[in-house]
Amino acid sequence: MKFMKMHGLGNDFVMVNGFQEQLPEDISQLAVKMCHRRFGVGADGLILLLPSETDTLRMRIINSDGTEAEMCGNGIRCFALFAKEQGLVRENAFTVETLAGPIGIEIKGDNLVSVDMGRPVLEAADIPVVGEGRMIAQPIQLLDKEFRFTGVSMGNPHSVIFVEDVEHFPLATYGPVSEKHSFFPAKINTEFVQVLSRQKVRMRVWERGCGETMACGTGACATAVAAILNGLTDRTIDVVLDGGTLNITWDEITEKVFMTGEAAFVFTAEYLG
């Protein structure tokens, strides 16, 4: 099976053209094998480019542990460039069917992609989070410490926690506990964030089904929404991740979140299984 390795700010993926390649029935097991960093290709997830009955194309993303994600901000930027490179789209602007709904994409340069991420979901039941109403600066006990989280769904669930020194924060200690906390029935992606200014924040992320990753596009969007809801930043900010920077705008009129960032090709190869 032919594939392409790509990354969005270090969040790396195995990309497969489902129009050309014959896919096995057990996609979950394929993802686990291909994404293994010692016995496979090595990636945070497997992304499939597929036909859609409702939009230009359809994207499926399977995490490295075999679970399927609703959406992935870094992955969909890779998807956009991959679709163009494979000759499946001619226009620079098109829509992609995902489990989180249709996502609008615009390729703005050789590696630069802007994504209409839609409106954030803030009601607890819809994220989902155990509770009622909006989850803004809600207390949560993680091991020996009490934090305050803001719940946001950008098609997949996020818990955003603001800390004073994110560079030295023990992410590997608190991330797994947050992911599987009883507050989050579908598990959760957790962003630990330090506010640097009204226009910039620094974010590290523990992703549901992946662990710590270098970048998370939906997480960056959730972080921007949470920072605005808590009165910490302006409506357009740069989110600095381990792998680079994403520019996020939460539009006041449309209430949509727009993400702009780079994606990159790494190599093409053939997987022998």
N, C-alpha and C positions, 0 to 999 in steps of 0.2 A: 504494500500500500504506500503510495507516494504521499508525502506530507511536507509542510513548511514550518520551520520554527520561527516564531516571532515574539516580540515583547513590547509591552507598553510601559515605559519607565522601569524596566526590570521585572515587571509582572509578566512571566513568560508562559507561552502557550504552544501546543502542537496544533497546527491548523490542517484540516482535512477537507478537501473538496468532495462533498457528497454527491455531486453531479457525475463525477468521474470514477470514484473509488467505490468498491463493493464493501459495505460496512457489515460487521457481524451483528447478530441479534443482541448480544450482551455488550452494549456500549460501555456500561459501567466497568466491567472487567477489563475492557480494552484500555480505558482511561487510566486505570490503576497501573497496568503494565507499562504503557507508553510514558506515563508521567514519572515513573520511578527514576530517581536521579543516579542510581548505580546500575540497575538492570534494564533500564529503558532509555528513552530519549532524554527525559528530565524536563519537567514543566510543572507549573501550578495548576494547569488544567488542559483539557482537550476541547477544542472548539470545532464544531461541524458546520460547514456551509451547505445549506439545504434549500430545496425549492419551497416556496410558500404559496398558499392559495389566497392569501389576503394582502401580502406586501411584496416588495421586490424580491426579497430573499428571506430565509429563516435561519436563525442562529440557535444552536444548542451548545451549552457549555457544561462539561462534566468536570468536577473538581478532581484533584489528584487522589482523593480517597474514594472516588466512585460515585459520590452524591452529585445530583444535578442542581445547578444554580439557576435562579430565575433570570438574572442579568449580570453583566460584568462590564463596567465602564472602560477599563483598559482593554479588555478582550474585544469589545465592539469596535474600538478604534483599529485594532489589528484586523478584525473582520472586514472593515471597510476597505482597507488597503489591499487585503488579500483578494477580495471580490474583484477589485479593479484590476489587479495583476493577473488574475485568472481569466479576465475577459468576460466576466459574467454581468458586469454593469458598464455602461458607457458614460453615463452622467456622473457628475461629482456629488450630486445630492440625491438620496434615495431613502427608502424606509426599510427597516428590518423587523421581522416578526420575532418576538422573544416571549418567554413565559411571563415577563412583566408587561407585555403589551407591545404595540408598535413603537419603534424608536427611529427618529429622524436623524440622518447623518449628512454631513457635508465635508468633503475632502477639500481642504483649503491650500494644500501645498504638497510637496513630495512626501512628507512624513507627517504633516499636521492635519488633524481631524477635529471637527467640532461636532458635538453630539447634543441633540435636544433630549434631555433626560426626563422630561415631563415634570409633573407636579409632585412634590414630596408628599408622602402619606404620614400623617402625624397622630391619628387616633390610635390608641393603644391596641384595640381589638384587631385593627387592620395591619399592624406592623408585622407580626403580632407580639404584644407584650401583655403580661397579666396586669390588669388594672383598668381604669376608666379614664376617658378624656385624653388630653395630651400629656406626654411624659417629658416634662421639661425640668431639668435639674432635680430629678427624683433620687432619693437616697437608695443606695444598694450596698450590701455588705459582701465584699470579696475577701475571703480568708480573714486576715487580721485587721483590715481597713474598711472604713466606710467611704464610698465615693458618691458622686452625684452624676447620673447619666441622663442624657436626652435621647429619646427614642425617635428614629426616623426610618421610614422605608423608602428606598429609591428603586423599588421593584424587588429588592431583597432587604432583610432587616438589619438595622445598625443601631448600636449603642455608642454614643459619643461621650467620652469622659475627658474633662479638661484637667490638666495637671500642670505643676509649676516647672518641672524639668523633665521633658519627655526623652531627652537623649540618654539619661541615666535611669529611666524608669524600667523596672523589672518586668518587661512585657511577657516574657515566657512564664512568669509566675502567675500573673493575674489574667492574662489573655485566655488560657484554657478554662479557667474557673468562670469567667464571664460568659464564654461561648455556651457553656452547658448549664448556666444558672437557671433555677426554677422559674424566674421571671419570664424566660424566653422559650415558649413551647416549641418553636421551630429552630432552636439554637439562634446564635446571633453573631454578626461581625462586630468587633469592638475597635473603635478608634480612640487612641490616647493622644491628646492634642495639647500643644502649648501655644498660646496666643503671643505672637511676636509684635504685632501692631494692628491697627484697624484694617490694614490691607493684606496682612500676611499671617499665616499660622504654620506651625510645624506639626506633622502628623505621623504617627506610627500605627500599624494596624495588625490585629490578629484576625485572620479571615476564617470564617466558618468552613470547615472541611479542608483547609489548607495549612493553617498555622500562620506564623509571621511571614508576610510577603513584603516586597520592596515598594509596592504601590497598590492602591485600590481605587478605581475610578468612582464607583458608586459610594465608597467610603469618603472620598474627598468631597463629593456632593453633599452627603449627609453631614459631614463636618461643617461645611459652609452654612447649611441650613441651621444646624444646632448653634453655631457661633452667632448667627443673626438673631435667632430666637432668644438667646441669652444676653443680647445687647453687647456683644464683645467685638464685633467687626462691622464693616460696611457690607453692602450687598454684592460687591465684586471683590474677590480676594484671590491671592495666590496661595495654594496649598502645597507646601514643600514636603515631599515624601523621600524615602531613602533612595528611590530611583530617579528622582527629578521633580519637576514642578508642574502642577495643573492649574489652569485658570478657571475659576468657577464663578458664575453669576447666577443669583436667584432674582429673576426679573420681578419687579414689584407689580407690574401691570398684568402680565400673563400668569404669574405665579409659577412659571416653569423654571427649571434649573438647566443651565447650559454649561457644558464642560468642553474645554479646548486643551488639547495636548498632543504629544507626538506618539507615533508607533514606529516600529522598525522591523525590517526583515533580518533574519540571522543566517539561515541556510535552508536548502531543500535537500531531501534525502528520501530513501525508501525504507520502510519498516518491514522487517522480515518476520516479526512475531515470536 
